[in-house]
Amino acid sequence: MAAVSRRARLADDRRASPQSVRCARCGAAVLVAKFSPQHTSVQWTAASAASCAEFAVWAGTGAGGGGGAPVEACGALRDSIDAAVASGLLAVCPPSYE
């Protein structure tokens, strides 16, 4: 078996300090870690997923019915995360391995 470098072993052992971000549209609160401008980790709870307006439309429980293909993300939450970064409330921090 080939030896695995320390960096390779750590690649999936990233540590982050997620911060709470609330969606400006529906108020769903999620934990967010921004590792770079392009890399965002979002942790949903059952309560936040249930209160998400965009998820509710897809599931058929919100205004307009739904039941289509699953949504990968909430655009309103994405905008709220971007606003939190722009206002300095959410920091963009590379992950630490310690």
Secondary structure, 3 states (H helix, E strand, C coil): CCCCCHHHHHCCCCECCCEEEECCCCCCEEEEEECCCCCEEEECCHHHHHHCHHHHHHHEEECCEECCCCCCCCHHHHHHHHHHHHCCCCCECCCECC
